[in-house]
Amino acid sequence: MPGYVTDTTDAWVQPIDYSFDSSGVVTLRSLGSDKKPGGVGDKRDMIGVFSSRNAQGRWEDELSDWTHDPFKP
């Protein structure tokens, strides 16, 4: 999207893991600097979840709000 960061790697230049389900919920995951599940600080996992579909089941035309914010522990 023009004007937005659309990198597919995390801050440690590791690929961001992503998945989505049949209802359009997208999950993005980084394992942190140690590349292992769990951890604290820079080593903590960052997980972001958002819906790519609106209430009518149509694809969202605009950015969606996080249902789980990756920047909040």
N, C-alpha and C positions, 0 to 999 in steps of 0.2 A: 504494500500500500504506500503510495507516495506520502512522504512526510513522517513515516513511522519506521522504527527499527524493526526489521524483519529477519534478523540473523537466526540461523538454525543451530548456533552453538552457544554455549553458556560462557560465563566470564573466564572459564579455564580452558576455553577453546575445545570443549568436548561437545559432541552432538546432544541436542536436547531431545530426550525421549518424549514421544507424544503418542496418544491413543485417543480414539473416539468411539462412542457407542452408537447404537442404531437410533437413539433419540437426538443425536447431534451434540452431546456433551463431550467437550474436548478436555483432555488432561495433558498438561505439559510438566515434565519432571527433569530436574538436574540433581545429581547426587553430591554436588558440592566439590570443594577442592580436593578431597581425598578419594573421590570417585567410588565411595562405599556408602551403603544405606546407613541412615542415622547421622549422628554427629552434632556438634554445636559450632557456633560461629561460622567461619568460612567453610567448615566441613559439613554443615547441616544440609539436609535435602531441601530443595525448594520445589514446591508443587503448586501449580496454578490450574484452576478449573473454571471453564466458562461454557455457556451454551451457544452453539452456533446457529440455533434456530429460535424463532420467536414463538409466542404462545399459540399461533395458528399453524406451527410446524414448517413455516417457510424459512429459508436461509436468511440470516441477519444481513442487512445491507451496511450496517455501521458496526463500530466496535461494541462488543458486549461488556458488561460489568463482570468482574471476577465473582464467582460464587465461592471460590477459595483463593485468596490473594497470595501469590507466591512470596511476597515481600513481608508477610506477617508470619511469625513463627506459629 
